[in-house]
């Protein structure tokens, strides 16, 4: 089997990370190619990273976040009653693992939605599924359930324990 057939088979097996890594290594001059053990290690690392990246991209797509916000872009200050320490305390999303709620409140235009989107994006990056809803959609779509009810159908997605749902009180009706 030649190198091109190997690359095609890796792609057919949906091992895109391994395929691109293998292709990059085979394009090197023979004397610069890594040993077998190192090559396999690099290919496996590339595949793991590729799968992680695709999973994150899928989570970001289905989250329907209103803003492309990053935690680094959140403006903190005493005038907002929100410091860098406050942001750092919630940035690791440990409140999700502890099954705690996070309520963001403030005046109109102070950045609540932006912060919610930044936290939603961070949660996606950490492997949590998110779904951004305005408050009207949230109240309409998420039924009030009992403690034993573990999942809800919302906007074509089944919300289960472990989902992060930033809800926005914006009255425009846009999600």
C-alpha positions as CSV (number, residue, x, y, z in Angstrom):
1,X,0.0,0.0,0.0
2,X,1.4,3.4,-0.9
3,X,1.2,6.5,1.2
4,X,-1.7,8.1,-0.6
5,X,-3.8,5.0,-0.1
6,X,-3.0,5.1,3.6
7,X,-4.1,8.7,3.8
8,X,-7.4,7.9,2.0
9,X,-8.1,4.9,4.3
10,X,-7.4,7.1,7.4
11,X,-9.9,9.6,6.1
12,X,-12.5,6.9,5.2
13,X,-12.1,5.7,8.8
14,X,-12.8,9.3,9.9
15,X,-9.4,9.6,11.5
16,X,-8.9,13.1,10.1
17,X,-6.3,14.1,12.8
18,X,-4.2,11.1,12.2
19,X,-4.5,11.6,8.4
20,X,-3.3,15.2,8.5
21,X,-0.5,14.3,10.9
22,X,0.6,11.3,8.8
23,X,0.5,13.4,5.6
24,X,2.6,16.1,7.3
25,X,5.2,13.6,8.5
26,X,5.5,11.9,5.1
27,X,6.1,15.2,3.4
28,X,9.3,15.6,5.5
29,X,12.6,14.5,4.0
30,X,13.3,10.9,5.0
31,X,16.2,11.8,7.4
32,X,13.9,14.3,9.3
33,X,11.0,11.9,9.8
34,X,10.4,10.8,13.4
35,X,10.9,7.3,14.6
36,X,7.9,4.9,14.6
37,X,7.1,5.4,18.3
38,X,7.2,9.2,18.0
39,X,5.2,9.2,14.8
40,X,2.4,7.1,16.3
41,X,2.4,9.2,19.4
42,X,2.1,12.4,17.3
43,X,-0.6,10.9,15.2
44,X,-2.7,9.8,18.2
45,X,-2.2,13.2,19.8
46,X,-3.3,14.9,16.6
47,X,-6.4,12.7,16.4
48,X,-7.4,13.4,20.1
49,X,-7.0,17.1,19.5
50,X,-9.0,17.0,16.3
51,X,-11.8,15.2,17.9
52,X,-11.8,17.6,20.9
53,X,-11.8,20.5,18.4
54,X,-14.7,19.1,16.4
55,X,-16.7,18.4,19.6
56,X,-16.2,21.9,20.8
57,X,-17.2,23.3,17.4
58,X,-20.4,21.3,17.5
59,X,-21.2,22.4,21.0
60,X,-20.7,26.0,20.0
61,X,-22.9,25.6,17.0
62,X,-25.8,24.1,18.9
63,X,-25.5,26.5,21.8
64,X,-26.9,29.4,19.6
65,X,-24.9,32.0,21.6
66,X,-26.1,35.5,20.9
67,X,-22.6,37.0,21.0
68,X,-19.1,35.8,20.1
69,X,-17.8,36.6,23.6
70,X,-14.7,35.5,25.3
71,X,-14.0,35.8,29.0
72,X,-11.0,37.9,28.2
73,X,-13.3,40.5,26.6
74,X,-15.5,40.9,29.7
75,X,-14.9,44.3,31.3
76,X,-14.6,44.2,35.0
77,X,-14.5,47.0,37.5
78,X,-15.8,48.3,40.7
79,X,-18.2,50.6,38.9
80,X,-19.9,47.3,37.6
81,X,-19.6,45.6,41.0
82,X,-17.8,42.8,39.2
83,X,-14.0,42.3,39.6
84,X,-11.4,40.1,37.9
85,X,-11.5,37.9,41.0
86,X,-15.2,37.4,40.6
87,X,-14.7,36.5,37.0
88,X,-11.9,34.1,37.8
89,X,-14.1,32.4,40.4
90,X,-16.7,31.4,37.8
91,X,-14.4,31.0,34.8
92,X,-13.5,27.4,35.6
93,X,-17.2,26.5,35.5
94,X,-16.9,24.6,38.7
95,X,-20.4,25.7,39.6
96,X,-21.6,23.4,36.8
97,X,-19.9,20.4,38.3
98,X,-21.4,21.3,41.7
99,X,-24.8,21.5,40.1
100,X,-25.2,25.1,41.2
101,X,-27.1,27.9,39.5
102,X,-25.6,31.2,38.5
103,X,-27.8,34.3,38.5
104,X,-26.5,37.3,36.6
105,X,-28.4,40.5,37.4
106,X,-27.8,44.2,36.6
107,X,-29.1,47.2,34.8
108,X,-30.0,47.2,31.1
109,X,-26.9,47.5,28.9
110,X,-24.4,46.5,31.6
111,X,-23.2,43.4,29.9
112,X,-25.3,40.5,31.4
113,X,-25.9,38.9,28.0
114,X,-22.3,39.3,27.0
115,X,-21.1,37.7,30.2
116,X,-23.6,34.8,29.8
117,X,-22.4,34.2,26.3
118,X,-18.7,34.3,27.4
119,X,-19.5,31.8,30.2
120,X,-21.5,29.7,27.7
121,X,-18.5,29.7,25.3
122,X,-16.2,28.8,28.1
123,X,-18.5,25.9,29.1
124,X,-18.4,24.6,25.5
125,X,-14.6,24.8,25.5
126,X,-14.6,22.7,28.7
127,X,-16.8,20.1,27.2
128,X,-20.2,21.2,28.5
129,X,-23.2,21.5,26.2
130,X,-24.9,24.9,26.3
131,X,-28.1,26.4,24.8
132,X,-28.7,30.2,24.8
133,X,-32.3,31.2,25.3
134,X,-33.9,34.5,26.1
135,X,-36.1,34.5,29.2
136,X,-39.4,34.3,27.2
137,X,-38.2,31.2,25.3
138,X,-36.8,29.7,28.5
139,X,-40.1,30.0,30.3
140,X,-42.1,28.7,27.3
141,X,-39.9,25.8,26.4
142,X,-38.6,24.4,29.6
143,X,-41.4,22.8,31.5
144,X,-41.5,22.9,35.2
145,X,-40.6,19.3,36.1
146,X,-40.2,17.2,39.2
147,X,-36.8,16.3,40.6
148,X,-37.1,12.9,39.1
149,X,-37.5,14.3,35.6
150,X,-34.0,14.3,34.2
151,X,-34.4,15.7,30.6
152,X,-36.5,18.2,28.6
153,X,-37.0,18.7,24.9
154,X,-36.1,22.3,24.0
155,X,-35.7,23.8,20.5
156,X,-34.9,20.4,18.9
157,X,-32.4,19.5,21.7
158,X,-32.9,17.3,24.6
159,X,-31.7,19.1,27.7
160,X,-30.3,16.7,30.3
161,X,-28.6,17.1,33.6
162,X,-25.3,18.8,32.9
163,X,-26.5,21.3,30.3
164,X,-25.7,25.0,30.7
165,X,-28.6,27.2,29.7
166,X,-27.9,30.9,29.7
167,X,-31.3,32.6,29.8
168,X,-31.6,36.3,28.8
169,X,-34.3,38.6,29.8
170,X,-34.0,40.5,26.4
171,X,-37.6,41.1,25.2
172,X,-36.7,41.3,21.5
173,X,-37.7,37.7,21.1
174,X,-34.4,36.9,19.3
175,X,-32.4,33.8,20.5
